[in-house]
Amino acid sequence: MQETTSTDYKKLFENLACGVYSSSKDGKFLDANPAMLKMLGYENMDSFLKVDIKDIYLVPDKRGTLQEIIDREGYVANYEVDLIRKDGNIISVLITSNGCFEQDGKITGYEGIVIDQSQKKQKEKELKKAHDYLQGKVVGYEGIIANQYQQRQMEKELKNAHDLLNKIIHSFPNVIIVTDILGNIIIMNRVAEETLGYKAEDVIGKMNIKKLYPDGTTEKIMEMVHSPEYGGRGKLVSYPIEKVNRKGEIVEGNLAAAIIHDEKGAEIACVQIFVDLTQRLLMERKLRQIEKQLLQSEKLAAMGRLTSQIAHELNNPLYGIMNTMELLKTEISPENKRRKFLDMALSETIRLSDLLRKMLSLSKPDQKERKPVDINEILDEILLLHDKQLQERNIRISSTFSPGLSKVYASKDQLRQVFLNMISNSRDAMPEGGTFFVKTKPGKDNVYIEISDTGTGVKEERLGKIFDAFYTTKDSVKGVGLGLSVCYGIIREHGGDIKVESKLGSGTTFIITLPVNKDD
């Protein structure tokens, strides 16, 4: 479909046979087309723009009346008035005009169309004379021909005007839909057909505008149109909204709307112009998601480097302590009481060394540990070990494992660390008891694990930070905020993803995605 350019509109403006103008509220012309200048007998634009508008009205009060109608109704249609040409001759015209509104609904000026009725009135006078002459006599054949000719000319002019309006509507680059006052669609342009997936012949006179919006949206639109807060009464200026296409898909964009009145001021229709922004908004969301992922990756990388440095710095003296203890063991007999204390100290030191090794795995995971593992088996073992502990806290376990689930290529110990952390978080989130849910399900190329609870939940503003290092929703006694960031790092290193959904007072759900083992 060919797009209408500003040059096309300029040509249309200059070549229209009727006069087109714009003026300020205080009575000065701001612009006019050549037909307007010719109609009033002015040779150039400069001399025309110096004219005081009230001076061209045969009855100056008529201009004030026209302003009052526009200020009250927003527009005026076919306002008949006599104007004075530059040469002093009087012409009869019809003015159709509307106000130019600011954002607060205040009128700053006017724009409109002026149609010269002089020739038409002259013809009417001549026809009336002919009619009067033939009154009471046999109706002359010439009179019939004249009436028919005039009728055909008027029909031709109306058809031309209709065709021009139709071309403008269908060439407009955005969605245009016009409805009657009940919301039944009476006009739909080609862009609307392409955007919404409906054919005009299947919609016009057969469908209500409500079908193109989510429930309750049309009522909200009409409230805004009638409110002065969105561009003035009877108008809605650029409001973000969603439409529903024929496939039931959401189409996002901006809506502008206006009420159309008849000559008595009664509402007869509503015109809506919709700008489709779906693709642009989709790209913006993708960019924000990518930026968020990059930021999270940078945070994890920084945390990995920090933990790696800490672990390396602590490992050297720790191994020295362990070696010293091992040497001391050779000098103390197993029967000696001191030997028991020494074994306890050595055991705790070894546990600390193991913790440092796990910290190192966050920044540099051990690839050698990875192999095809069964997610259902890992989860079943962990739940079995924690069943009694959770029961003591009045927490019930509900598990649903999908049978025949594909294996994933992963480190079993690291996945255990992730799931154990999830159980710990859910347990702490249900101090009064509740239900702990675990569910697995297959995907095309992934395995999905859903872990949820009926606990206290997380505030919406905190969800974006829940995987950040050192961020915790617990008090300082219970944790330092490394658990979920470690889990996030492990899952991402395995080529997967982890997302969280939560609502304060309604529990939390973690959705873990892991790629299936391709060689399985």
C-alpha positions as CSV (number, residue, x, y, z in Angstrom):
1,M,0.0,0.0,0.0
2,Q,1.5,3.4,-1.0
3,E,2.2,5.7,1.9
4,T,0.7,9.2,1.9
5,T,3.6,11.8,2.3
6,S,3.6,15.4,3.5
7,T,4.1,16.5,-0.2
8,D,0.8,14.7,-1.1
9,Y,-1.0,16.6,1.7
10,K,0.5,19.9,0.5
11,K,-0.7,19.3,-3.1
12,L,-4.1,18.4,-1.7
13,F,-4.2,21.6,0.3
14,E,-3.1,23.8,-2.6
15,N,-5.3,22.2,-5.3
16,L,-8.6,22.0,-3.4
17,A,-11.3,24.0,-5.1
18,C,-12.8,25.2,-1.8
19,G,-11.1,27.7,0.5
20,V,-9.1,26.3,3.5
21,Y,-7.8,28.6,6.3
22,S,-6.4,28.7,9.8
23,S,-6.7,31.7,12.1
24,S,-5.9,32.9,15.6
25,K,-8.6,33.4,18.2
26,D,-8.1,37.2,18.2
27,G,-9.1,37.5,14.5
28,K,-6.0,37.1,12.3
29,F,-5.5,34.7,9.4
30,L,-2.5,32.5,9.9
31,D,-2.6,30.5,6.6
32,A,-4.8,29.9,3.6
33,N,-4.8,28.0,0.3
34,P,-4.9,29.7,-3.1
35,A,-8.6,29.0,-3.5
36,M,-9.3,31.1,-0.4
37,L,-7.3,34.1,-1.7
38,K,-9.0,33.9,-5.1
39,M,-12.5,33.6,-3.5
40,L,-11.9,36.9,-1.5
41,G,-10.1,38.7,-4.4
42,Y,-6.5,38.9,-2.9
43,E,-3.5,38.5,-5.2
44,N,-0.9,37.5,-2.6
45,M,-0.7,36.0,0.9
46,D,1.0,38.9,2.5
47,S,-1.8,41.3,1.9
48,F,-4.4,38.7,2.9
49,L,-2.7,37.9,6.3
50,K,-3.0,41.7,7.2
51,V,-6.7,41.6,7.0
52,D,-8.8,41.8,10.3
53,I,-11.3,38.9,10.0
54,K,-14.2,40.8,11.3
55,D,-13.8,43.4,8.5
56,I,-14.6,40.8,5.8
57,Y,-18.0,39.9,7.5
58,L,-20.9,41.8,6.1
59,V,-22.5,41.5,9.5
60,P,-19.5,41.5,12.0
61,D,-21.6,40.0,14.8
62,K,-21.8,36.8,12.7
63,R,-18.1,36.1,13.4
64,G,-18.8,36.4,17.2
65,T,-21.7,33.9,16.9
66,L,-19.5,31.5,15.0
67,Q,-16.8,31.6,17.7
68,E,-19.4,31.0,20.4
69,I,-20.7,27.9,18.7
70,I,-17.1,26.5,18.2
71,D,-16.1,27.3,21.8
72,R,-19.3,25.5,23.0
73,E,-19.5,22.6,20.7
74,G,-15.9,22.3,19.4
75,Y,-16.9,22.8,15.8
76,V,-19.5,24.2,13.4
77,A,-20.8,22.8,10.1
78,N,-22.2,24.7,7.1
79,Y,-22.4,28.0,8.8
80,E,-24.0,30.4,6.2
81,V,-22.6,33.9,6.1
82,D,-22.0,36.8,3.6
83,L,-18.4,38.0,3.2
84,I,-17.0,41.2,1.6
85,R,-14.5,40.7,-1.2
86,K,-11.5,43.0,-1.6
87,D,-13.3,44.7,-4.5
88,G,-16.3,45.3,-2.3
89,N,-18.6,42.7,-3.9
90,I,-20.6,40.4,-1.5
91,I,-20.3,36.7,-1.7
92,S,-22.4,34.1,0.2
93,V,-20.4,31.2,1.7
94,L,-20.7,28.1,3.9
95,I,-18.1,27.7,6.6
96,T,-17.3,24.4,8.3
97,S,-14.7,25.0,11.1
98,N,-13.4,23.5,14.3
99,G,-11.2,24.7,17.2
100,C,-7.5,24.1,17.7
101,F,-7.1,22.9,21.2
102,E,-4.2,22.9,23.7
103,Q,-3.5,20.0,26.0
104,D,-5.8,21.4,28.7
105,G,-8.7,21.7,26.3
106,K,-8.4,25.5,25.7
107,I,-9.1,26.8,22.2
108,T,-6.1,28.8,20.7
109,G,-7.4,29.2,17.2
110,Y,-9.6,27.9,14.4
111,E,-9.3,26.1,11.1
112,G,-11.8,25.3,8.5
113,I,-13.2,25.1,5.0
114,V,-15.1,27.8,3.1
115,I,-17.3,27.0,0.1
116,D,-18.5,29.8,-2.2
117,Q,-22.3,29.6,-2.6
118,S,-22.7,32.7,-4.8
119,Q,-23.1,30.9,-8.1
120,K,-25.4,28.4,-6.5
121,K,-27.5,31.2,-5.1
122,Q,-27.5,33.0,-8.4
123,K,-28.7,29.8,-10.1
124,E,-31.4,29.4,-7.4
125,K,-32.6,32.9,-8.1
126,E,-32.6,32.3,-11.8
127,L,-34.5,29.0,-11.3
128,K,-36.9,30.7,-9.0
129,K,-37.6,33.4,-11.6
130,A,-38.1,30.8,-14.3
131,H,-40.4,28.9,-11.9
132,D,-42.4,32.0,-11.1
133,Y,-42.7,32.9,-14.8
134,L,-44.0,29.4,-15.6
135,Q,-46.2,29.2,-12.4
136,G,-49.7,28.4,-13.5
137,K,-48.6,27.6,-17.0
138,V,-47.5,24.4,-18.5
139,V,-44.2,23.3,-17.0
140,G,-41.6,24.0,-19.7
141,Y,-39.3,21.3,-20.8
142,E,-36.3,23.6,-20.3
143,G,-37.0,23.9,-16.6
144,I,-37.0,20.2,-16.1
145,I,-33.7,19.8,-17.9
146,A,-32.2,22.6,-15.7
147,N,-33.3,21.0,-12.5
148,Q,-32.0,17.6,-13.6
149,Y,-28.7,19.1,-14.6
150,Q,-28.3,20.9,-11.3
151,Q,-29.2,17.7,-9.4
152,R,-26.6,15.8,-11.4
153,Q,-23.9,18.4,-10.7
154,M,-24.6,18.3,-7.0
155,E,-24.5,14.5,-7.0
156,K,-21.2,14.6,-8.8
157,E,-19.7,17.1,-6.3
158,L,-20.9,14.9,-3.4
159,K,-19.4,11.8,-5.1
160,N,-16.1,13.5,-5.6
161,A,-15.9,14.7,-2.0
162,H,-16.8,11.2,-0.8
163,D,-14.2,9.6,-3.0
164,L,-11.5,12.0,-1.8
165,L,-12.4,11.3,1.9
166,N,-12.4,7.6,1.2
167,K,-8.9,7.7,-0.3
168,I,-7.5,9.7,2.6
169,I,-8.9,7.2,5.1
170,H,-7.6,4.2,3.3
171,S,-4.2,5.7,2.6
172,F,-3.7,6.8,6.2
173,P,-0.7,4.8,7.7
174,N,-2.4,4.1,11.0
175,V,-5.5,2.2,12.0
176,I,-8.7,4.2,11.6
177,I,-12.0,2.8,13.0
178,V,-15.3,4.7,13.2
179,T,-18.2,3.5,15.3
180,D,-21.8,4.7,15.9
181,I,-22.8,5.8,19.3
182,L,-23.5,2.2,20.4
183,G,-20.0,1.0,19.4
184,N,-21.0,-0.7,16.1
185,I,-18.2,-0.4,13.5
186,I,-19.2,1.6,10.5
187,I,-15.8,2.4,8.9
188,M,-12.5,0.4,9.0
189,N,-9.5,1.3,6.8
190,R,-7.0,-1.1,5.1
191,V,-4.3,-0.7,7.8
192,A,-6.9,-1.8,10.4
193,E,-7.6,-4.9,8.3
194,E,-3.9,-5.8,8.2
195,T,-3.2,-5.0,11.9
196,L,-6.3,-6.8,13.4
197,G,-6.8,-9.6,10.9
198,Y,-10.4,-8.8,10.0
199,K,-11.9,-8.0,6.6
200,A,-13.9,-4.8,6.4
201,E,-16.9,-6.6,4.9
202,D,-17.0,-9.0,7.8
203,V,-16.9,-6.2,10.4
204,I,-18.8,-3.1,9.1
205,G,-22.3,-3.2,10.5
206,K,-21.7,-6.7,12.0
207,M,-19.3,-6.2,14.9
208,N,-19.1,-4.1,18.0
209,I,-15.8,-2.3,18.9
210,K,-15.8,-4.2,22.3
211,K,-14.6,-7.3,20.5
212,L,-11.3,-5.5,19.7
213,Y,-10.5,-4.7,23.3
214,P,-10.0,-6.7,26.5
215,D,-13.0,-6.7,28.8
216,G,-14.0,-3.4,30.3
217,T,-11.6,-1.4,28.1
218,T,-14.2,0.3,25.8
219,E,-16.0,1.7,28.8
220,K,-12.8,3.1,30.1
221,I,-12.0,4.7,26.7
222,M,-15.4,6.4,26.6
223,E,-14.9,7.7,30.1
224,M,-11.6,9.2,29.1
225,V,-13.0,10.7,25.9
226,H,-15.7,12.5,27.8
227,S,-13.3,13.6,30.5
228,P,-11.4,17.0,30.2
229,E,-8.2,15.4,31.5
230,Y,-7.0,13.6,28.4
231,G,-7.0,16.3,25.7
232,G,-10.4,18.1,26.3
233,R,-13.9,17.0,26.4
234,G,-14.8,14.8,23.4
235,K,-11.1,14.0,22.7
236,L,-8.5,11.4,23.8
237,V,-4.9,12.2,22.8
238,S,-2.3,9.5,22.5
239,Y,-3.2,7.0,25.3
240,P,-1.3,3.7,25.6
241,I,-3.7,0.8,25.2
242,E,-4.0,-2.8,23.9
243,K,-6.2,-4.3,21.2
244,V,-7.1,-7.9,20.5
245,N,-6.6,-9.2,16.9
246,R,-8.6,-12.0,15.2
247,K,-6.2,-14.6,16.5
248,G,-6.7,-13.4,20.1
249,E,-3.2,-11.9,20.2
250,I,-2.6,-8.6,22.0
251,V,-1.6,-5.7,19.8
252,E,0.0,-2.8,21.8
253,G,0.0,0.8,20.8
254,N,-1.3,4.4,21.3
255,L,-4.9,5.4,20.8
256,A,-6.4,8.8,19.8
257,A,-10.1,9.2,19.7
258,A,-12.8,11.9,19.2
259,I,-16.6,12.2,19.4
260,I,-18.5,13.4,16.3
261,H,-21.6,15.5,16.8
262,D,-24.4,16.5,14.5
263,E,-25.5,20.0,13.7
264,K,-27.6,20.0,16.9
265,G,-24.7,19.0,19.1
266,A,-25.8,15.4,19.7
267,E,-23.2,12.6,19.7
268,I,-23.5,10.4,16.6
269,A,-20.2,8.6,16.2
270,C,-16.7,8.1,17.5
271,V,-13.5,8.0,15.4
272,Q,-10.5,6.1,16.7
273,I,-6.9,6.3,15.4
274,F,-4.6,3.5,16.7
275,V,-0.8,3.4,16.2
276,D,0.6,-0.1,16.4
277,L,3.7,-0.2,18.6
278,T,3.9,-3.9,19.2
279,Q,7.2,-4.6,17.5
280,R,8.9,-1.5,18.9
281,L,7.8,-2.3,22.5
282,L,8.8,-6.0,22.0
283,M,12.3,-4.8,21.0
284,E,12.5,-2.5,23.9
285,R,11.6,-5.3,26.3
286,K,14.2,-7.6,24.8
287,L,16.9,-4.9,25.1
288,R,16.0,-4.3,28.7
289,Q,16.1,-8.1,29.4
290,I,19.5,-8.3,27.7
291,E,20.8,-5.4,29.7
292,K,19.5,-7.0,32.9
293,Q,21.2,-10.3,32.0
294,L,24.5,-8.5,31.2
295,L,24.3,-6.7,34.5
296,Q,23.6,-9.9,36.4
297,S,26.5,-11.7,34.5
298,E,28.8,-8.8,35.4
299,K,27.8,-9.1,39.1
300,L,28.3,-12.8,39.1
301,A,31.7,-12.4,37.4
302,A,32.7,-9.9,40.0
303,M,31.5,-12.1,42.8
304,G,33.3,-15.0,41.3
305,R,36.6,-13.2,41.1
306,L,36.1,-12.0,44.7
307,T,35.3,-15.4,46.1
308,S,38.1,-16.9,44.1
309,Q,40.6,-14.5,45.6
310,I,39.2,-15.0,49.1
311,A,39.3,-18.8,48.8
312,H,42.9,-18.8,47.4
313,E,44.1,-16.5,50.2
314,L,42.5,-18.6,52.9
315,N,43.4,-22.0,51.4
316,N,47.2,-21.6,52.0
317,P,47.1,-20.9,55.7
318,L,44.3,-23.5,56.1
319,Y,46.3,-26.3,54.5
320,G,49.2,-25.3,56.8
321,I,46.9,-25.7,59.8
322,M,45.7,-29.0,58.6
323,N,49.2,-30.3,58.0
324,T,50.2,-29.2,61.5
325,M,47.3,-31.0,63.0
326,E,48.2,-34.2,61.1
327,L,51.7,-34.0,62.5
328,L,50.4,-33.5,66.0
329,K,48.2,-36.6,65.7
330,T,51.4,-38.7,65.3
331,E,52.7,-37.4,68.6
332,I,49.4,-38.1,70.6
333,S,48.2,-41.6,71.1
334,P,44.6,-42.4,70.2
335,E,43.8,-43.2,73.8
336,N,44.7,-39.6,74.9
337,K,41.8,-37.2,75.6
338,R,43.6,-34.5,73.7
339,R,43.5,-36.7,70.6
340,K,39.7,-36.5,70.5
341,F,39.7,-32.7,70.6
342,L,42.4,-32.7,67.9
343,D,40.3,-34.9,65.7
344,M,37.3,-32.6,66.2
345,A,39.4,-29.5,65.3
346,L,40.8,-31.3,62.2
347,S,37.3,-32.3,61.1
348,E,36.0,-28.7,61.3
349,T,39.1,-27.5,59.4
350,I,38.4,-30.1,56.7
351,R,34.8,-28.9,56.5
352,L,36.0,-25.3,56.1
353,S,38.3,-26.4,53.3
354,D,35.4,-28.1,51.6
355,L,33.4,-24.9,51.9
356,L,36.2,-22.9,50.2
357,R,36.3,-25.5,47.4
358,K,32.6,-24.9,46.8
359,M,33.2,-21.2,46.7
360,L,35.8,-21.7,44.1
361,S,33.4,-23.8,42.1
362,L,31.1,-20.8,41.8
363,S,33.7,-18.9,39.8
364,K,35.3,-21.9,38.1
365,P,32.9,-25.0,38.1
366,D,34.6,-28.4,38.0
367,Q,33.7,-29.7,34.5
368,K,35.1,-33.1,35.4
369,E,32.3,-33.8,37.9
370,R,29.6,-33.4,35.3
371,K,27.8,-36.4,33.8
372,P,24.2,-37.4,32.8
373,V,22.1,-37.3,35.9
374,D,18.4,-38.0,36.7
375,I,16.7,-34.9,38.2
376,N,13.9,-37.0,39.6
377,E,16.3,-39.2,41.4
378,I,18.3,-36.3,43.0
379,L,15.1,-34.5,44.2
380,D,13.6,-37.8,45.5
381,E,16.8,-38.4,47.6
382,I,16.9,-34.9,49.0
383,L,13.1,-34.9,49.9
384,L,13.5,-38.3,51.6
385,L,16.3,-36.9,53.8
386,H,14.4,-33.8,54.7
387,D,10.9,-35.2,55.1
388,K,11.1,-35.8,58.9
389,Q,12.8,-32.4,59.5
390,L,10.0,-30.6,57.5
391,Q,7.3,-32.6,59.2
392,E,8.6,-31.4,62.6
393,R,8.0,-27.9,61.4
394,N,4.4,-28.7,60.3
395,I,5.5,-28.5,56.6
396,R,3.9,-31.0,54.2
397,I,5.7,-32.1,51.0
398,S,3.8,-32.4,47.7
399,S,5.8,-33.8,44.8
400,T,4.9,-34.5,41.2
401,F,7.7,-36.1,39.1
402,S,7.2,-36.6,35.4
403,P,8.0,-40.2,34.5
404,G,10.6,-40.9,31.8
405,L,12.2,-37.5,32.3
406,S,15.3,-37.0,30.1
407,K,18.6,-36.8,31.9
408,V,20.7,-33.6,32.1
409,Y,24.5,-33.2,31.8
410,A,25.4,-31.7,35.2
411,S,27.3,-31.9,38.4
412,K,25.2,-33.9,40.8
413,D,26.7,-32.3,43.9
414,Q,26.2,-28.8,42.5
415,L,22.5,-29.5,41.7
416,R,22.1,-30.9,45.2
417,Q,23.5,-27.7,46.5
418,V,20.9,-25.7,44.5
419,F,17.9,-27.8,45.6
420,L,19.1,-27.9,49.3
421,N,19.2,-24.1,49.2
422,M,15.7,-23.9,47.8
423,I,14.4,-26.2,50.6
424,S,16.2,-24.1,53.2
425,N,14.7,-20.9,51.9
426,S,11.2,-22.4,51.7
427,R,11.5,-23.8,55.2
428,D,12.5,-20.4,56.6
429,A,9.6,-18.8,54.7
430,M,7.0,-21.0,56.5
431,P,7.6,-20.5,60.2
432,E,4.0,-21.5,61.0
433,G,4.0,-24.5,58.6
434,G,2.6,-24.9,55.1
435,T,3.1,-26.9,52.0
436,F,6.3,-27.4,50.0
437,F,5.7,-28.3,46.3
438,V,8.2,-29.9,43.9
439,K,7.3,-30.6,40.3
440,T,9.2,-31.8,37.2
441,K,8.1,-31.7,33.6
442,P,9.7,-32.2,30.2
443,G,10.1,-29.7,27.4
444,K,11.3,-30.0,23.8
445,D,15.0,-29.4,24.7
446,N,14.8,-28.7,28.4
447,V,13.8,-30.1,31.7
448,Y,11.7,-27.8,34.0
449,I,11.8,-28.0,37.8
450,E,9.2,-25.9,39.8
451,I,9.9,-25.5,43.5
452,S,7.3,-23.5,45.4
453,D,5.9,-22.9,48.9
454,T,3.0,-21.3,50.7
455,G,5.2,-19.1,52.8
456,T,5.4,-15.3,53.4
457,G,6.5,-14.5,49.9
458,V,8.6,-11.6,48.6
459,K,7.7,-8.0,48.0
460,E,7.5,-7.2,44.3
461,E,10.2,-4.5,44.5
462,R,12.6,-7.0,45.9
463,L,12.2,-9.7,43.2
464,G,14.6,-8.0,40.8
465,K,17.4,-8.2,43.4
466,I,16.8,-11.6,44.8
467,F,19.7,-13.2,42.9
468,D,22.2,-10.5,43.6
469,A,25.2,-11.3,45.7
470,F,24.9,-10.4,49.4
471,Y,21.2,-9.5,49.0
472,T,18.9,-11.2,51.5
473,T,15.3,-11.0,52.6
474,K,16.2,-12.6,55.9
475,D,17.7,-10.9,59.0
476,S,21.4,-10.8,59.4
477,V,21.4,-13.7,61.9
478,K,20.0,-16.1,59.3
479,G,22.0,-15.4,56.2
480,V,24.4,-13.1,54.3
481,G,22.7,-13.4,50.9
482,L,25.0,-15.7,49.0
483,G,22.7,-18.7,48.7
484,L,20.5,-17.7,45.7
485,S,23.3,-15.9,43.9
486,V,25.4,-19.2,44.1
487,C,22.3,-21.1,42.9
488,Y,21.9,-18.7,40.0
489,G,25.6,-19.0,39.1
490,I,25.5,-22.8,39.1
491,I,22.4,-23.0,36.9
492,R,23.7,-20.5,34.4
493,E,27.0,-22.4,34.2
494,H,25.0,-25.5,33.3
495,G,23.4,-23.6,30.4
496,G,20.1,-23.2,32.2
497,D,18.0,-20.4,33.8
498,I,16.2,-19.7,37.0
499,K,13.3,-17.4,37.5
500,V,11.2,-16.4,40.5
501,E,7.6,-15.6,40.9
502,S,6.2,-14.3,44.2
503,K,3.6,-12.3,45.9
504,L,3.7,-11.0,49.5
505,G,1.6,-13.3,51.7
506,S,1.0,-15.9,48.9
507,G,4.3,-17.9,48.7
508,T,7.1,-18.1,46.2
509,T,7.8,-20.2,43.1
510,F,11.2,-20.9,41.5
511,I,11.3,-22.2,38.0
512,I,14.5,-23.9,37.0
513,T,15.3,-24.7,33.4
514,L,18.1,-27.1,32.4
515,P,19.0,-28.4,28.9
516,V,18.6,-32.1,28.3
517,N,21.6,-34.3,27.7
518,K,21.9,-34.5,23.8
519,D,23.6,-37.9,24.0
520,D,20.8,-39.3,26.2
